[in-house]
Amino acid sequence: MEFDMNAPSFSRWDKAWTLFRKRPFTIAGGILLLVVAIPFCRRHDSEWEQVYVRAAARLCNGEEMYRMQDAYLYPPFMAWTALPFLSLSARASRLLWLAINGMSLIALYRWSWQTAGGGRLEGAADVPRRERLAAVLGALCSISYLQNCLAHQQTDIVLGAMLAGGCLLLTRGRSTLAATSFGLAAACKCTALLWMPYFLWRGRPAAAVWLLLVAIGANLLPNLVRPAPNGELWVRNFASSFLLPLTESDRYLGTWGSDPIYNQSLVGLGHRWCTTAITWSVPDCAVRPRIPLLDPHELRIGVIATALAILGIVAWICGRPSRPIVDDNKGSLLALECGIVLLLMLLLSPMSSKAHFGTTTLAAFCLARSALSTRGRVIPALLAGSLLLGLAGNKDPLGERLYTLSLWYGIVTWQTLLLLAGCLLIYRRTKKRIAESIPFPRYALGGLFGSKKARNRGASPVGGGMATRPITLSSGCRDGDHASASVPRENLAVDPLSSSPTSAG
């Protein structure tokens, strides 16, 4: 009798391969987190400990948080959230912050994927390879920014998870909870206040007011611990130290407490190109001050005009204010709007460093799913460009000189603009397809879509005897504010954010 000595070995490999095929993202993500955990715990200069925890210690002692020699440039609520870390040892504090970042990273990717309309990726044998590929491509577009955040131990992954959770709640009709999540994010960094005009645009003033109240109320909590040394509210000291100077006419927009090369917002791009110059040499690539091309007032006008132009294009494509969204039953348009708002937060902020751009994940998922499920070359080209720029914005593959050069030219800004262009293009195509395929009431289509053909056909009845499926009419964030219409099966199309057929969405 002969025995195959290698049979048990092959059996173990087969089991391992089968497990990996069923749970590829869990296994790969776990390995990556373990790899990241080692330098995370061994790093000496932690921004979380040196900036936020120190600010919490000064808050606890009643000392001034906003000193010129310190790097704490954030609302007081951020220091208040770091108070529990004061009672921990250095090692326990580092491990707790690692655990919070790991859970937030998983939540950021998971909630962004669900908001983008993505289905289950693991645990089932019938998961489409196209969906898994879209998840990988979308994640790669923002992975360098999230890695940068982990490397410097910043707070942006946690804030990104809060924003992604708010977007998911919004697509599920939970506008109040979504506004709460956005309000807490705004209490940490003010750029999340951009969700206020979005809620107003979609006819939800109550959600906008609640967001503002949450943001202000959270920043009153530090005064319950210790008042500011000057007797004022901590949030007022923050506003007078950092926000009011931004309105001074003789001050360049984009001036913040960091090197201009790291500010990748539109404001930072204009400020950097106007006041600095790049010097390329064999051993080094240096950014040096130059005679300004524009004075502060002229630069302010140019930046504001550019921002208004972008907002005008977005408003023109997304429809008139206080109008409902005629969406499919997957909420594709609403998911795109969430991604667009997150991109605008980055572009219109006075300061957006690389670590802030992890929130591009939602828009990247939307673009990747559309590129792999629809015909055409424009959207795949925009995805390829975004992926290339996202991976190129990393110091390790480029080297110090090329990395500095790419940041000066705004490689992160241009990637965000490509993602914004892709989301707007998908939004317009989706909206047009819905308008041309759904025999909807004329009042619902008029003024929201630009297709006169669709509006004229909107009053026509549905042909008898044809199979139908529901379509959703939502305000973008109203709780339970939905209506249904019947869609002929012959008008079903492929969802631009999914590979499965749906009602022309």
Secondary structure, 3 states (H helix, E strand, C coil): CCCCCCHHHHHHHHHHHHHHHHCHHHHHHHHHHHHHHHHHHHCCCCHHHHHHHHHHHHHHHCCCCCCCCCCCCCCHHHHHHCHHHHHCCHHHHHHHHHHHHHHHHHHHHHHHHHHCCCCCCCCCCCCCHHHHHHHHHHHHHHHHHHHHHHHHCCCHHHHHHHHHHHHHHHHCCCHHHHHHHHHHHHHHCHHHHHHHHHHHHCCCHHHHHHHHHHHHHHCCCHHHHCCCCCCCCHHHHHHHHHHHHHHCCCCCCCCCCCCHHHCCCHHHHHHHHHHEEEEECCCCEEEEECCCCCCHHHHHHHHHHHHHHHHHHHHHHHCCCCCCEEECCCCHHHHHHHHHHHHHHHHHCCCCCHHHHHHHHHHHHHHHHHHCCCCCCHHHHHHHHHHHHHHHCCHHHHCHHHHHHHHHCCHHHHHHHHHHHHHHHHHHHHHHHHHHHCCCCHHHHECCECCHHHHHHCCCCCCCCCCCCCCEEECCCCCCCCCCCCCCHHHCEECCCCCCEECCC
